[in-house]
Amino acid sequence: MGHPRDPGRHAVQPELVGEIGTDVARDAGGRWRHPARLHRPRTDLSPTDAPFMATPP
């Protein structure tokens, strides 16, 4: 069972591309320790142009 504030995860259809910034720190489960921050939307790219974000090992 997850944390009470954890909304869970749901697959969505990609529609927008954005640049994000993250901290490199991860917890024992491989999750980011700090939230990702949106830097800017990338209106010059489509979702098919963006690299796939792989799940960490």
C-alpha positions in Angstrom: 0.0 0.0 0.0 1.4 3.4 -0.9 1.6 6.6 1.0 -1.9 8.2 1.8 -0.9 11.2 -0.4 0.3 9.1 -3.3 -2.4 9.4 -6.0 -1.0 6.3 -7.8 0.1 6.1 -11.4 -2.0 6.1 -14.5 -0.9 5.7 -18.1 -1.7 8.7 -20.3 -1.4 9.5 -24.0 1.5 12.0 -24.5 0.4 15.3 -26.0 2.9 17.8 -24.9 6.7 18.0 -24.5 8.4 20.0 -21.7 11.9 20.4 -20.3 12.1 19.4 -16.7 14.8 19.6 -14.1 15.4 17.0 -11.4 17.8 16.3 -8.6 19.9 13.2 -9.0 19.0 11.9 -5.5 16.8 8.8 -5.5 15.4 6.8 -2.6 16.0 3.0 -2.0 13.0 2.3 -4.3 14.5 4.2 -7.2 12.0 7.1 -7.0 13.2 10.8 -7.2 13.6 12.2 -3.7 12.7 15.8 -4.8 9.9 16.9 -7.2 10.7 17.5 -10.9 10.3 21.1 -12.0 9.0 22.3 -15.3 11.5 24.6 -17.0 9.6 25.4 -20.2 7.1 23.8 -22.7 8.7 22.7 -25.9 6.2 23.7 -28.6 8.9 23.1 -31.2 8.8 19.3 -30.5 6.1 16.6 -30.7 5.9 13.7 -28.3 7.4 11.4 -31.1 10.5 13.7 -31.2 11.2 13.3 -27.4 13.4 10.5 -26.1 11.6 7.8 -24.0 12.3 8.1 -20.3 13.3 4.6 -19.2 12.5 3.3 -15.7 15.7 3.3 -13.5 17.3 0.0 -12.7 
